[in-house]
Amino acid sequence: MIIILFRLLLIAAVIFIIYTAYKFIVNPNRKLELAREKKEFYFHDNKEDTKENFFITYKGVDFEGEKYLGTTDDSFEVVNISVSAINPEKLRGIEREDLYFLEKEILIRYPHASIDWKYPVNRLIIQPLKD
């Protein structure tokens, strides 16, 4: 009887360890951290929750976007997004083309949105291109 209980306990422990490892591997915050360390692009967002901000990492810089719900011709959609750099001191090396890439990625997910960049990123967008 004790051997059967021990085996059941051992099977339950193995299942728990596998479940914990799976949850660790698919954790979006871990994926965001890995992308930040590798200086890759990653977009972390919960599209179902319009109150929850989204996070982007690109070239080792983190951005946070605040979504605002509004109306379009047919439905309620995210119509305004404010994007700010989480650590502005890490913006060194980010170019205007990088910001255009980020805007394109945001608009793929939220096509009805207008994007408002917060200081200091908006200074780069406002300045005219030099020929």
Secondary structure, 3 states (H helix, E strand, C coil): CHHHHHHHHHHHHHHHHHHHHHHHHCCHHHHHHHHHHHCCCEEECCCCCCCCCEEEEECCEEEEEEEEEEECCCCEEEEEEEEEECCHHHCCCCCHHHHHHHHHHHHHHCCCCEEEECCCHHHHHHCCCCC
